[in-house]
Amino acid sequence: MVRGRRWGPRGPGLSLIALGLVSGTAWAQPVPTSSTSTTSRRPCPHTYRGLVRDREDDRPIPAASVLRAEEVVSCDDAGECLLEGLCPGLHKVDVIADGYTSETATITVPAETEGIFRLLMARYDVVVHAHRGRTPLETVAKTAIEGRALELSRGEALGDAVEEAPGGRTIRTGNVVKPVLNAQSANRVVIINDGVRHEAHKWGLDHGPELDLFSAGKVEVVRGAQGVRYGPEAIGGVVIVSPTPYPALPGLEGSIGSVLISNGRQGALFGNVVGALPGALEGLFFRGQISARKAGSLSTPGYALDNTGVNELDFGAALAMRREGSSAELSFTRFGSELGVFTGQVATTLEQFEEILRAPQPPQVDLYRFEYALERPFQAVSHQTVKAAGTLELGPETELALTYAWQLNDRQEYDRVRSSTQNAAQKSFTLDTHTLELVGETRFADDLKATYGLLALVQSNAFEGAPFLPNFRRYAIGPFYRQEWVGDQLHLELGMRADFEYRRVVDRERVGGADGALIITPLDFQSFVASTTALWEPSETFNMRFELSSAARPPSVDELAIRGVSQGQPSYEQGNLELGLETAFHAGVAAGLLFDELAFELELYGDLIDGFIFRRAEVGEDGQQFVRQTITGAFPAFIYDQTNAGFLGFNGEVRITPWPWLNFRSQLSMVRAQDLTSGGYLPFIPGDLWRNRITVQAKPLGPLQASFLSVESSLAFRQTRFDLAQDFAPPPDTYHLLGLSAGTTFDALGPPIEVSLEVQNALNTRYRNYLSRLRYYADEPGLSALLRLKVPFEVPFDSPTG
């Protein structure tokens, strides 16, 4: 592993303490200063292969040098150098090259045998990392999930990977998983996929992100209000999903593999490849990936969850070109999935729903059986993205990047019907989005840089079916500006952004039904947000981060104009056209320490959200919850409203490495939220979570390399701060989950084979998750074993000479 920092000769930054710790590394013991040391200790046997590359165009940097203690290792013309005689642990190295800013990095052996040092020319900020390295110095709370942590999320949803980050949680509803950051989710969390803002129907609890985690090379989680950087809706934070980078040298790199999961008898196959062409085609790159997944009904410790299977097929391709001073890329991805809706999740009357709430298990549970076939109700979802992007260097200190993307999100919902001849979907949503983003970067001095640009969006939604969600058109534009100053010990960043959004909601009058007159409602919103952040690093072992930022979002169309019963949701929802802008003000402070055997970061944050939008019970004149009668039954009524809300949270992470082969991680997340207008509590705020993990890493044994064994404990505390008038049932009890994982790399014949076995809910604990809508009807899934197999491959291309 290689860890690096940005600008200047000081030690690892605060983000390195919090973000890189997920790699589970062991700290070094004393090592000889060179292979010719006069010590009586036997020479250490390990070798590390380093590749020094230009970060701008991925070409090798010839005649570079790597300094380790008193030893200087020269790299060849291909930028390759071998560090020999290394003992297990961490080793600091300095990487230097003429015309480039020198950099200090840290490598880990024997867990990593090679890595890439990426340097930028002296006029740019320097970032050094490897495929499994840590992220560079950041002024925001940012966690990178890659390497082993990401591999152990393959075959699962994006939200499962996000749980690795402090403050990261999930909303689970059967087979749907949505990420939660600092108690915020859905319309308050922005997802960036391959540089494109992901636009989809994310308002429903049964609407998960349409992303393929098999194609991800890295997942970054940014916590806290990030409106200046990422625009509207970035109130809780941002999840950034990046693909596998193109190779540095001509050739192919990729992997094929499979994931088998016992609960639901799930199976997944995947394959991906990236390549760089040689010779006359040097500078051309390509990428391709495909994955397929099939799952049957999930099972709790006592019974099956009927009709919770999944069928999924995802694929994509990209072609890129890099030339001196410019680059271009064209890509296409498609996500397609069919998801069953738990049969016991549907209630046709209020009385039936109340009976389900009181029962210890779903009605007619004895009839539930495992099956792959999907029955009504179910959903069919597809998401297509076409991206065209390019960069152009306008001068020695200025670069522009332009990205256009088209996204088509299509969702078909099939409800239960009385006649077997009704094959069409009962609800159809088609969201068509065009985005254009222009970003410029100018460096005024070695320590002063500006980033500026704008994002433009045109979006339309077409709905078909019984009255529920109106059609709409949306136009938005948002210019922004950020200024960064970097000193020896202090990194400052100031930013501002304005957003202008214009919507036209199109609906029909109730009178006349499908022939009723059209009603066009204009809904316009404007917002201005700003941020200031500081990172103070007085020494290599201690640093602090201070953040004041804001974000704003206009109410979504469902919050404004939804009218009806959502699929599987036992409530009638009524939008509110009077809703205004929701604005969040975020303050955070964090401190971190990094020593050889101990590293930790403590983060305290507060959010004041003006105009917080939430769903409240509609109360009748008698003070009781209003019940609305529909053609499908009677349902409790809810309406969207606004209030002022306050959030106070704590995220802490500690790493202890008493010996190179043993690592202990403890992570604690806590949130307190309150309705500042009424003095009551807000619904669906997660309870406290305490997670612990012990990892043992074994020495290489014959063909077995990088072997490990982990035991994880998660204690989710009952939420005691709730208002039952805003919910159907009180929060479930505290529960504890135990997990196990082990893995190794078999390297004997041909390409190495990576194998891991993970056991989730190892004690088969019966529990219900407060953030899951499934808790109203049934328990969460029980014990599950996951077997992952991955075969990476690499095929170099011989580049002709002469």
Stockholm file with secondary structure:
# STOCKHOLM 1.0

chainA/1-802         MVRGRRWGPRGPGLSLIALGLVSGTAWAQPVPTSSTSTTSRRPCPHTYRGLVRDREDDRPIPAASVLRAEEVVSCDDAGECLLEGLCPGLHKVDVIADGYTSETATITVPAETEGIFRLLMARYDVVVHAHRGRTPLETVAKTAIEGRALELSRGEALGDAVEEAPGGRTIRTGNVVKPVLNAQSANRVVIINDGVRHEAHKWGLDHGPELDLFSAGKVEVVRGAQGVRYGPEAIGGVVIVSPTPYPALPGLEGSIGSVLISNGRQGALFGNVVGALPGALEGLFFRGQISARKAGSLSTPGYALDNTGVNELDFGAALAMRREGSSAELSFTRFGSELGVFTGQVATTLEQFEEILRAPQPPQVDLYRFEYALERPFQAVSHQTVKAAGTLELGPETELALTYAWQLNDRQEYDRVRSSTQNAAQKSFTLDTHTLELVGETRFADDLKATYGLLALVQSNAFEGAPFLPNFRRYAIGPFYRQEWVGDQLHLELGMRADFEYRRVVDRERVGGADGALIITPLDFQSFVASTTALWEPSETFNMRFELSSAARPPSVDELAIRGVSQGQPSYEQGNLELGLETAFHAGVAAGLLFDELAFELELYGDLIDGFIFRRAEVGEDGQQFVRQTITGAFPAFIYDQTNAGFLGFNGEVRITPWPWLNFRSQLSMVRAQDLTSGGYLPFIPGDLWRNRITVQAKPLGPLQASFLSVESSLAFRQTRFDLAQDFAPPPDTYHLLGLSAGTTFDALGPPIEVSLEVQNALNTRYRNYLSRLRYYADEPGLSALLRLKVPFEVPFDSPTG
#=GR chainA/1-802 SS CEECCSSSSCCCCHHHHHHGGGGCCCCCCCCCSSTTCCCSSCCCCEEEEEEEEETTTCCBCTTCEEEETTEEEECCTTSEEEEEEECSEEEEEEEECTTBCCEEEEEEETTCSEEEEEECBTTSCCCCCCTTCCCCCCSSEEEEECHHHHHTTTTSCHHHHHTTSTTEEEEEETTEEEEEETTEEGGGEEEEETTEECCSCCCSTTCCCCCCGGGEEEEEEEESCCHHHHCTTTTSEEEEEEECCCCSSSEEEEEEEEEEETTTTEEEEEEEEEEECCGGGTTEEEEEEEEEEEECCEECSSSEETTCCEEEEEEEEEEEEEETTEEEEEEEEEEEEEEECCGGGCCSSHHHHHHHHHSSSCTTGGGCCCCSCCCSSEEEEEEEEEEEEEEEEEETTEEEEEEEEEEEEEEEEECCCSCTTCCSCSEEEEEEEEEEEEEEEEEEETTEEEEEEEEEEEEEEEEEESSSSCEEEEEEEEEEEEEEEECSSEEEEEEEEEEEEEEEEEEECSTTGGGSCEEEEEEEEEEEEEEEEEEECSSSSEEEEEEEEEEEECCCHHHHHCEEECTTCCSEEECCTTCCCEEEEEEEEEEEEECSSEEEEEEEEEEEEEEEEEEEECBCTTSSBCEEEETTEEEEEEEEEEEEEEEEEEEEEEEEEEETTEEEEEEEEEEEEEETTTSCCCSSCCCCEEEEEEEEECCCBTTEEEEEEEEEEEEECCCCCCCGGGSSSCCCCCEEEEEEEEEEEECSSSSCEEEEEEEESTTCCCCCCTTCGGGGTCCCCCCEEEEEEEEEEEEECCCCCC
#=GC SS_cons         CEECCSSSSCCCCHHHHHHGGGGCCCCCCCCCSSTTCCCSSCCCCEEEEEEEEETTTCCBCTTCEEEETTEEEECCTTSEEEEEEECSEEEEEEEECTTBCCEEEEEEETTCSEEEEEECBTTSCCCCCCTTCCCCCCSSEEEEECHHHHHTTTTSCHHHHHTTSTTEEEEEETTEEEEEETTEEGGGEEEEETTEECCSCCCSTTCCCCCCGGGEEEEEEEESCCHHHHCTTTTSEEEEEEECCCCSSSEEEEEEEEEEETTTTEEEEEEEEEEECCGGGTTEEEEEEEEEEEECCEECSSSEETTCCEEEEEEEEEEEEEETTEEEEEEEEEEEEEEECCGGGCCSSHHHHHHHHHSSSCTTGGGCCCCSCCCSSEEEEEEEEEEEEEEEEEETTEEEEEEEEEEEEEEEEECCCSCTTCCSCSEEEEEEEEEEEEEEEEEEETTEEEEEEEEEEEEEEEEEESSSSCEEEEEEEEEEEEEEEECSSEEEEEEEEEEEEEEEEEEECSTTGGGSCEEEEEEEEEEEEEEEEEEECSSSSEEEEEEEEEEEECCCHHHHHCEEECTTCCSEEECCTTCCCEEEEEEEEEEEEECSSEEEEEEEEEEEEEEEEEEEECBCTTSSBCEEEETTEEEEEEEEEEEEEEEEEEEEEEEEEEETTEEEEEEEEEEEEEETTTSCCCSSCCCCEEEEEEEEECCCBTTEEEEEEEEEEEEECCCCCCCGGGSSSCCCCCEEEEEEEEEEEECSSSSCEEEEEEEESTTCCCCCCTTCGGGGTCCCCCCEEEEEEEEEEEEECCCCCC
//
